[in-house]
């Protein structure tokens, strides 16, 4: 399976006379989980929406040399809930709706139940989505994106409603997924320590601009965190591992 490239070139988004994103350019290859980080209002959601083809922009976004096709992109926006009276299993099966038509085969059901099992959700398969917690719904909707096996996953805070244990489980699942399918996962992450330990690369956005793209330990420097987040931190080194971020105090303006 060949390596695919997501190329973002001079991406700009302007709304109501203000620049939301300005001149964002980067290139990413498959086989990685890439975290998009930055403070609130930095432009992370706008970037992910543009990459997924869900909002207008100037510049260019190309997936494997062409504009991405819907069937090859799994997009999960920030506000993503199900209000219909569907079970968790039915919700996951909807992820294959373009292919299923009116008939659901046993192999389709097996595939959907397998994804639920990978996310430790088998016990919720017959539960109505409206009875699930926000975190449980978030996991089921992630399963819905994964069941189609897209080569590009664009996830806007797909772990925001999850506890730390489930956040780590999802990141580990995504790392296995991108390697197995030679895929690319591009996802917004708020927890900087989670991003440091589990992302393969990070993209730091601040005031609508790409500040730094590199390995997590290079992006999450004391200077970058202070400049972009207004925090003073210690980076606690660990033998054979990436540093742990220990906040000290809010930076003095």
N, C-alpha and C positions, 0 to 999 in steps of 0.2 A: 504494500500500500504506500503510495507516494506521499512525501511531505507536502502539506499545503501551507500557504502563506496568507495571513491577513495583513494587508497593507493599507494603512491609513495615511493619507497625504493631504496636509494643509487643511484639515477639517475645521470648519468654522460654523458656528450657530449664533445667530443674532435674533433677539426677540425684544419687541417693544423698544427698539432703539439702543439696546444694551447687548454687549458681547457676552454670551454664555460660555462659548468655547472659542478659542482664537488660535489658529495655526497649529493644531495638534497633528503631529506626524510620528508614526512608528511602524515597525514591522515585526510580526509575531509568527512563529512557526508552530505546527501541530506537535502533540506529545507533551503539552505543558498545561498547567493551571496558572493563569496569570491574574493576579489580584490588581484591581483598580482601587487605589486608596486616595484619601484626601479629606479635608474637613467638610462639614456640612456646607452645601452651596457651592462647592468647588467646581461642579460640572460633571460628576461621575455618572449620574443617571442620564444626563443629556448625551454623553459620549456613548453609553451602551445602547440607548434608544436609536441613535444615528447609525451605529455599527449594525444593528439588527434591521435597519431599513424601516423603522417605525416613525421617524420624524425627519423633517427636512433639514438640509445642511448644504453648504458649499464645500468644495474640495472633492476628494474621492475616497471611497472605501471599497476595496476590492478583495474578494475571497477567492483564492486560487486564480488570480488574474482577471476575474470577472466579478460583476456585482453578484452578491450572494443570492442563491435561490432558497425560497422559503423552506423547501423540504430538507435542506442541508443545514439549517440554522434552527436551534432550539432557544427561543427567547422567553425569559421569565421576568416580567417587569416588577417594579418595587411593590406596587399595590396590586396584588393578585390573589383573589379569593373566589370561592365558588358558593353561590347562593342557591343553585338549583338542587333539587332533591335527588342527588345521584350518590351512589355508594362510592367508596374510595376506588374499588376495582373498576367501576364504570367510568370514573373520571380518568383513570390511567388509560383505559381503552380508547377514550376519546382522542388521546394523543396520536392514534393511528387512523383517525377518521378518514383522511384522504384516501387511504388504501383499503379500509374495511368495507366501505359502501354500506349495504344493508345486512351483510352477513359477518358474523364473528365466529371464527374457527376456534377449535380447541388449542391450536398452536398460538393463536393470538392471546387467548386467555392465559395459557402457560407462560407466555412472554411477559404479560402484565403482572401476573402473580409473582414471577421471578424477580422483577424489578422491585415490587413491594417487599419481598423477602430480603433483598439486598439492603433495603433501608429500614429493616426490622419493623415493617408495617403490616405483616401478614394478618395480625390479629384485628386489624382495622378494615380488612378488605370488604366486609359486608356492612360496615357502618356508614350511615348517611354523612356526607361531607358537612352538613350544617350542624352536626353534633360534635364535630372535632374541634380541638383547640386550634388557635392560630398557628402554633408550631407544627401540629400534626397536618393541618391543611397545607402548610408550606412544603412539607416533605412529600405529600401525595402529589402536589403540583410539580415538584421537581421530578418525581417518578414519571409523570405524564410527559415531561420533556425528554427524559432519557429513553423512554420506551421506543421512540422512533429512531434512536441511534444517530443523531445528527453529528456531523463532523465539527460543527462550530456551536458551542454553547455560550449564550450571552445571558448572564444571570445578575440581576440587580438586587443585591442584598438577599440572596436566597437562603441565608442562614440567620437573618436578623431576629427572627422570633424563636430561635433555638437556644437551649442551654449549651454550656461549653462542651459537654460530652457529645451532644448531637452535632454541634458545629464541626468538631474534629472528625467525627464519623463521616460526615458529608464530604469534607475536604479529602479524606483518605479514599472514599469511594470515587470522587472525581479524579483523583490522581491515577487510580486503577483504570478508570474509564478512558481517560485520554491516551493512556499507553496501549490499552487493548484495541481501541478503535482508531488510533493515530489521529486523535481529535485535538481540538483546542478549546479550553474553557476560559472565558474571560468574565470575571465576576467582581462586583464591588464587595469590599470587605471593610467593616468598620473597626474590628478588633485588631490592633496593630501587632500584638503578640501572635495571634492566630495567623495573620498574614506573614509575619516573619518566619514562623516555623513550617508552614505548610504550602505556601505558594512557591512556584518555581521561578517566577519573575514578578516584579511589581511595577506598576505604572503609577507615579505620584502626580496627581492633578491639584493645582492650586490657582484660584482666581481664573479658572477657565484655560489655563495653560499647562502643558506637560512639563513638569519640573525635572523629573528623572525617571529613566527606565533602565532597570538592571536587576541583578540578583537582590533578594530582600535585604541581605546584610549590607549591601552598598547603598540601597535607596533609603533605608531607615537609619540614617546617621543622626547623631545628636543635632547637627546643624539643620538638616532638613526638617526634623521633627519640631525644633524650636521655631524655625521660619514659617512653616506651614500650619502647625497646630498651636503655636504659642505656648509650648510646654518645654520645661527643662526636664531632662531624663538622664538616667544612668543606663548604659548598655552593659549588662552583666554577662560576661563571657562564660561559656560552659565548655568543658573538654569534649571535643569532637562534635560540637553542635553549634547552631546559630545563637547569637546573643539573645537575652531576654531583656525586654524594655521595662524599666522601673521608673515610673513618673515621680518627679521630685516636687515640683511646684509649677504653678502657672507662670509663664515667662513675663517679665516686666516689660511693658511696652516702651 
